[in-house]
Amino acid sequence: METALLVALGLAVGLAIAALAVFVARSRAPAIDPAADQRMVELGARVQQMGELLAKAQTQLQVTVHERLDAVTQHLGTSMQTTTKHTVENLQKLNERLAVIDNAQKNLTDLATQVTSLRDVLSNKQARGAFGQGRMEAIIQDGLPKGAYEFQYTLKNGKRPDCVVLLPDQRPLVIDAKFPLEAITALRESAGEDDRKLAAQRVRQDVGKHINDIAEKYLIPGETQDVALMFVPSESVYAELHDGFDDVVQRAYRAQVMMVSPTLLMLAIQVIQQIQKDARMREAADQIRTEVGHVLKDVRLLGDRVKKLQTHFGQATDDMNSIQTSVGRIEKRAGRIEELEFDGDEAPSDNVIPAPVRKLGAAE
């Protein structure tokens, strides 16, 4: 509809311009033909009609434009409200994500600080020893009851290992936590191939010396176990030793020194727990067997005493039978005494001497 109105408006403007041009031309030229004047009048009427149509079209166009502008304004307002709402929601979500990112960044900062402090600890020999000792003690204390282990235990040769685990055969298992990490650190920080070779050689020397020290100090025949544990406080260092230094690992095996990582130490502690549990069960079984033996002995003694009591009961029965026999004989003899006849029916007076009574014979 708007296109038709624009086309009509263009035609009306064109006709008005054409009529105006003709009118100007006729006004400048002399009046010659009355028919031309009539055409001019008709053209003027048409121009006036077209002007009225143009005015109506312009009014209708204004109304339509206002309606469209109102609709566009309303739609734009609704769209802006929706967009504002979505923008606010997205900003809230963005703030939440920024808070999460900020928290993660804080955690990363704390972790970097801890890593830096850990690096400082590992760079100091005494602090590194305390770090390995602390990890080892935590694993031992979590896995074993009190009395099953002892820290800084003194052996007969005067040496004091970091920890011993007391096994059922009364021979302690020695655990050493002073692992040399300087050579491993130098190996990791080596830049060129030559530096790496030198660092690898140092690893073999330092770890090999530590293995020999453990074997010489803590493996005492008849006093300690035949195997000692060398605690490696890092899983990555343990893996690196087994991957790149197989000769060092074999040397430790030959020296009866077992390298254990934190995970393997936990596994060893679980095995020791089972061994101690089996020992306690065997000890309890031995005690039960001993007590059962005592019970059987008491039962045998009770049987002997019951037999003796039965013998006494038998003797008592025989004695009772003998007493019954004696009672029967006494009753018979009493009956015979009652059957005896005396001379005279009356009792003798005081002046009469009674007749002598016959003595009963043994046969009677």
C-alpha positions as CSV (number, residue, x, y, z in Angstrom):
1,M,0.0,0.0,0.0
2,E,2.8,2.4,0.8
3,T,4.4,1.7,-2.6
4,A,1.1,2.5,-4.4
5,L,0.8,5.8,-2.4
6,L,4.3,6.7,-3.3
7,V,3.7,5.9,-7.0
8,A,0.5,8.0,-7.0
9,L,2.3,10.9,-5.2
10,G,5.0,10.8,-7.9
11,L,2.5,10.8,-10.8
12,A,0.6,13.7,-9.1
13,V,3.8,15.7,-8.8
14,G,4.8,14.9,-12.4
15,L,1.4,16.0,-13.7
16,A,1.5,19.2,-11.6
17,I,4.9,20.1,-12.9
18,A,3.7,19.4,-16.5
19,A,0.6,21.5,-16.0
20,L,2.6,24.3,-14.5
21,A,5.0,24.2,-17.4
22,V,2.1,24.4,-19.9
23,F,0.4,27.1,-18.0
24,V,3.6,29.2,-17.9
25,A,4.1,28.6,-21.7
26,R,0.5,29.7,-22.4
27,S,0.8,32.7,-20.3
28,R,3.9,33.8,-22.2
29,A,2.4,33.1,-25.6
30,P,-0.5,35.1,-27.1
31,A,-4.0,33.7,-27.0
32,I,-4.8,32.3,-30.3
33,D,-7.0,29.2,-29.9
34,P,-10.0,29.0,-27.6
35,A,-9.8,25.2,-27.6
36,A,-6.4,25.5,-26.1
37,D,-7.9,27.6,-23.3
38,Q,-10.4,24.9,-22.7
39,R,-7.7,22.3,-22.4
40,M,-5.9,24.6,-20.0
41,V,-9.0,24.8,-17.8
42,E,-9.5,21.1,-17.9
43,L,-5.8,20.6,-17.1
44,G,-6.2,22.9,-14.2
45,A,-9.2,20.9,-12.9
46,R,-7.2,17.8,-13.2
47,V,-4.2,19.3,-11.4
48,Q,-6.6,20.4,-8.6
49,Q,-8.1,16.9,-8.4
50,M,-4.6,15.4,-8.4
51,G,-3.6,17.9,-5.6
52,E,-6.6,16.7,-3.5
53,L,-5.7,13.1,-4.1
54,L,-2.1,14.0,-3.3
55,A,-3.3,15.6,0.0
56,K,-5.4,12.5,0.9
57,A,-2.5,10.2,0.0
58,Q,-0.1,12.3,2.1
59,T,-2.5,12.2,5.1
60,Q,-3.0,8.5,4.7
61,L,0.8,8.1,4.4
62,Q,1.4,10.1,7.6
63,V,-1.1,7.9,9.5
64,T,0.4,4.7,8.2
65,V,3.9,6.0,9.0
66,H,2.9,6.9,12.5
67,E,1.2,3.5,13.0
68,R,4.4,1.8,11.8
69,L,6.6,4.0,13.9
70,D,4.5,3.2,17.0
71,A,4.7,-0.6,16.2
72,V,8.4,-0.4,15.6
73,T,8.8,1.7,18.8
74,Q,6.8,-0.8,20.8
75,H,8.7,-3.8,19.3
76,L,12.0,-2.0,19.9
77,G,11.1,-1.3,23.5
78,T,10.1,-5.0,24.1
79,S,13.3,-6.1,22.4
80,M,15.4,-3.7,24.5
81,Q,13.7,-5.0,27.7
82,T,14.4,-8.6,26.7
83,T,17.9,-7.8,25.6
84,T,18.5,-5.9,28.9
85,K,17.2,-8.9,30.9
86,H,19.4,-11.3,29.0
87,T,22.3,-9.0,29.4
88,V,21.8,-8.8,33.1
89,E,21.5,-12.6,33.4
90,N,24.6,-13.1,31.3
91,L,26.5,-10.5,33.4
92,Q,25.5,-12.4,36.6
93,K,26.7,-15.7,35.1
94,L,29.9,-13.9,34.0
95,N,30.4,-12.6,37.5
96,E,29.9,-16.1,38.9
97,R,32.4,-17.5,36.4
98,L,34.8,-14.7,37.2
99,A,34.5,-15.6,40.9
100,V,35.3,-19.2,40.1
101,I,38.2,-18.2,37.9
102,D,39.4,-15.9,40.7
103,N,39.2,-18.8,43.2
104,A,41.0,-21.1,40.8
105,Q,43.7,-18.4,40.3
106,K,44.0,-18.1,44.1
107,N,44.4,-21.9,44.4
108,L,47.0,-21.8,41.7
109,T,48.9,-19.1,43.5
110,D,48.8,-21.1,46.7
111,L,49.9,-24.2,44.9
112,A,52.8,-22.3,43.3
113,T,53.8,-21.0,46.7
114,Q,53.7,-24.6,48.1
115,V,55.7,-25.9,45.1
116,T,58.2,-23.1,45.7
117,S,58.5,-24.0,49.4
118,L,58.7,-27.7,48.5
119,R,61.6,-26.8,46.1
120,D,63.3,-24.9,48.9
121,V,62.8,-27.9,51.2
122,L,64.2,-30.3,48.6
123,S,67.2,-28.0,48.0
124,N,68.2,-28.1,51.7
125,K,69.6,-31.5,52.7
126,Q,68.4,-31.3,56.3
127,A,65.0,-30.0,55.4
128,R,64.8,-32.7,52.7
129,G,65.6,-35.4,55.2
130,A,62.9,-34.0,57.6
131,F,60.4,-34.0,54.6
132,G,61.1,-37.7,53.8
133,Q,61.1,-38.6,57.5
134,G,57.8,-36.9,58.0
135,R,56.1,-38.7,55.0
136,M,57.5,-42.0,56.2
137,E,56.4,-41.5,59.8
138,A,52.9,-40.5,58.6
139,I,52.6,-43.7,56.6
140,I,53.9,-45.9,59.5
141,Q,51.7,-44.3,62.1
142,D,48.6,-44.6,59.9
143,G,49.2,-48.3,59.1
144,L,50.6,-49.9,62.3
145,P,49.5,-49.8,65.9
146,K,51.6,-48.4,68.7
147,G,54.2,-50.9,69.9
148,A,54.7,-52.4,66.4
149,Y,57.3,-49.8,65.4
150,E,59.9,-47.5,66.8
151,F,61.5,-44.3,65.5
152,Q,65.2,-43.7,66.0
153,Y,65.7,-47.2,67.3
154,T,69.3,-48.0,68.6
155,L,70.9,-51.1,67.2
156,K,73.6,-53.1,69.1
157,N,76.3,-51.5,66.9
158,G,75.2,-48.0,68.0
159,K,73.5,-47.0,64.7
160,R,70.1,-45.4,64.8
161,P,67.9,-46.0,61.7
162,D,65.0,-43.7,61.0
163,C,62.5,-46.4,61.8
164,V,62.2,-50.1,62.6
165,V,59.2,-52.3,62.4
166,L,59.1,-55.0,65.1
167,L,58.2,-58.3,63.5
168,P,57.0,-61.5,65.3
169,D,60.5,-63.1,65.2
170,Q,61.8,-60.2,67.3
171,R,64.1,-59.1,64.5
172,P,63.3,-55.5,63.4
173,L,62.8,-54.4,59.8
174,V,64.9,-51.3,59.2
175,I,63.5,-48.4,57.1
176,D,65.8,-45.5,56.0
177,A,64.3,-42.2,54.8
178,K,67.4,-40.2,53.9
179,F,67.3,-40.5,50.1
180,P,69.9,-38.4,48.1
181,L,67.9,-36.1,45.8
182,E,70.6,-33.6,44.8
183,A,71.7,-35.8,41.9
184,I,68.1,-36.3,40.7
185,T,67.6,-32.5,40.8
186,A,70.7,-31.9,38.8
187,L,69.6,-34.5,36.3
188,R,66.3,-32.8,35.8
189,E,67.9,-29.4,35.4
190,S,70.6,-30.5,33.0
191,A,70.5,-28.6,29.7
192,G,72.8,-30.4,27.3
193,E,73.7,-34.0,26.7
194,D,77.1,-33.7,28.5
195,D,75.4,-32.2,31.6
196,R,72.9,-35.0,31.6
197,K,75.6,-37.7,31.4
198,L,77.4,-36.1,34.3
199,A,74.2,-35.9,36.3
200,A,73.4,-39.5,35.6
201,Q,76.8,-40.6,36.7
202,R,76.3,-38.6,39.9
203,V,73.0,-40.3,40.5
204,R,74.7,-43.7,40.2
205,Q,77.4,-42.7,42.6
206,D,75.2,-41.1,45.3
207,V,72.5,-43.7,45.3
208,G,75.0,-46.5,45.1
209,K,76.8,-45.1,48.1
210,H,73.6,-44.7,50.0
211,I,72.7,-48.4,49.3
212,N,76.1,-49.5,50.6
213,D,75.7,-47.4,53.7
214,I,72.3,-48.9,54.5
215,A,73.6,-52.5,53.9
216,E,76.7,-51.9,56.1
217,K,75.0,-50.1,59.0
218,Y,71.6,-51.7,59.3
219,L,71.9,-55.3,58.0
220,I,73.2,-57.2,61.1
221,P,72.9,-61.0,60.9
222,G,70.9,-62.4,63.7
223,E,69.7,-59.0,64.9
224,T,67.8,-57.4,62.0
225,Q,65.9,-58.7,59.1
226,D,67.8,-59.8,56.0
227,V,66.3,-57.0,54.0
228,A,66.2,-53.2,54.6
229,L,63.9,-50.7,53.0
230,M,65.1,-47.5,51.4
231,F,62.2,-45.0,51.3
232,V,62.0,-42.8,48.2
233,P,59.7,-39.9,49.1
234,S,58.6,-39.2,45.5
235,E,56.7,-41.5,43.1
236,S,58.2,-39.7,40.1
237,V,61.8,-40.1,41.4
238,Y,61.1,-43.8,42.1
239,A,59.7,-44.3,38.5
240,E,62.7,-42.4,37.0
241,L,65.1,-44.6,38.9
242,H,63.4,-47.8,37.6
243,D,63.2,-46.4,34.0
244,G,66.7,-45.0,33.6
245,F,68.9,-46.6,36.2
246,D,68.2,-50.3,36.1
247,D,71.8,-51.1,37.2
248,V,71.3,-49.1,40.4
249,V,68.1,-51.0,41.1
250,Q,69.8,-54.4,40.5
251,R,72.7,-53.2,42.8
252,A,70.1,-52.5,45.5
253,Y,68.6,-55.9,45.1
254,R,71.9,-57.6,45.4
255,A,72.7,-55.7,48.5
256,Q,69.3,-56.7,50.1
257,V,68.1,-53.1,50.1
258,M,64.7,-52.6,48.6
259,M,63.7,-49.2,47.3
260,V,60.1,-48.3,48.1
261,S,57.9,-45.4,47.0
262,P,55.2,-44.1,49.3
263,T,52.6,-46.4,47.6
264,L,54.9,-49.4,48.0
265,L,55.6,-48.6,51.6
266,M,51.9,-48.6,52.2
267,L,51.6,-52.0,50.6
268,A,54.5,-53.3,52.6
269,I,52.8,-52.0,55.8
270,Q,49.6,-53.9,54.9
271,V,51.7,-57.1,54.4
272,I,53.3,-56.5,57.8
273,Q,49.9,-56.0,59.3
274,Q,48.8,-59.4,57.9
275,I,52.0,-61.1,59.2
276,Q,51.5,-59.6,62.7
277,K,47.8,-60.7,62.6
278,D,48.8,-64.3,61.7
279,A,51.4,-64.3,64.4
280,R,48.8,-63.1,67.0
281,M,46.4,-65.8,65.7
282,R,49.1,-68.5,66.0
283,E,50.0,-67.2,69.5
284,A,46.3,-67.3,70.5
285,A,46.0,-70.8,69.0
286,D,49.0,-72.0,71.0
287,Q,47.5,-70.5,74.2
288,I,44.2,-72.2,73.4
289,R,46.1,-75.5,72.8
290,T,47.9,-75.1,76.1
291,E,44.7,-74.3,78.0
292,V,42.9,-77.3,76.3
293,G,45.8,-79.5,77.5
294,H,45.4,-78.2,81.1
295,V,41.6,-78.8,80.8
296,L,42.2,-82.4,79.7
297,K,44.7,-82.9,82.5
298,D,42.1,-81.6,85.0
299,V,39.5,-83.9,83.4
300,R,41.8,-86.9,83.9
301,L,42.4,-86.0,87.5
302,L,38.7,-85.6,88.0
303,G,38.1,-89.0,86.5
304,D,40.7,-90.5,88.9
305,R,39.0,-88.8,91.8
306,V,35.6,-90.0,90.7
307,K,37.0,-93.6,90.6
308,K,38.4,-93.2,94.0
309,L,35.1,-91.8,95.2
310,Q,33.4,-94.7,93.6
311,T,35.7,-97.1,95.4
312,H,34.9,-95.3,98.7
313,F,31.2,-95.6,97.8
314,G,31.7,-99.3,97.2
315,Q,33.4,-99.8,100.5
316,A,30.7,-97.8,102.2
317,T,28.1,-100.1,100.5
318,D,29.9,-103.2,101.7
319,D,30.1,-101.7,105.2
320,M,26.4,-101.0,105.1
321,N,25.7,-104.5,104.0
322,S,27.8,-105.9,106.9
323,I,25.9,-103.6,109.3
324,Q,22.6,-104.9,107.9
325,T,23.9,-108.5,108.4
326,S,24.9,-107.7,112.0
327,V,21.6,-106.1,112.7
328,G,19.8,-109.2,111.3
329,R,21.8,-111.5,113.6
330,I,21.1,-109.3,116.6
331,E,17.4,-109.4,115.8
332,K,17.5,-113.2,115.6
333,R,19.3,-113.5,118.9
334,A,17.0,-111.1,120.5
335,G,14.0,-113.2,119.3
336,R,15.6,-116.3,120.8
337,I,16.1,-114.5,124.1
338,E,12.5,-113.6,124.1
339,E,11.5,-117.3,123.5
340,L,13.4,-118.6,126.6
341,E,11.2,-120.0,129.5
342,F,11.9,-119.3,133.1
343,D,10.7,-121.5,136.1
344,G,7.5,-120.2,137.7
345,D,5.0,-117.8,136.3
346,E,5.3,-115.3,139.1
347,A,8.2,-113.2,139.6
348,P,10.5,-114.3,142.5
349,S,10.2,-112.5,145.8
350,D,13.0,-110.8,147.5
351,N,13.7,-113.8,149.7
352,V,13.7,-116.4,147.0
353,I,16.9,-117.0,145.1
354,P,16.1,-117.3,141.3
355,A,17.1,-120.3,139.4
356,P,20.2,-120.0,137.4
357,V,19.8,-119.0,133.8
358,R,21.2,-121.2,131.1
359,K,23.9,-119.7,129.0
360,L,23.3,-119.7,125.4
361,G,25.8,-121.6,123.4
362,A,27.7,-120.2,120.4
363,A,25.7,-122.5,118.2
364,E,22.5,-121.1,119.7
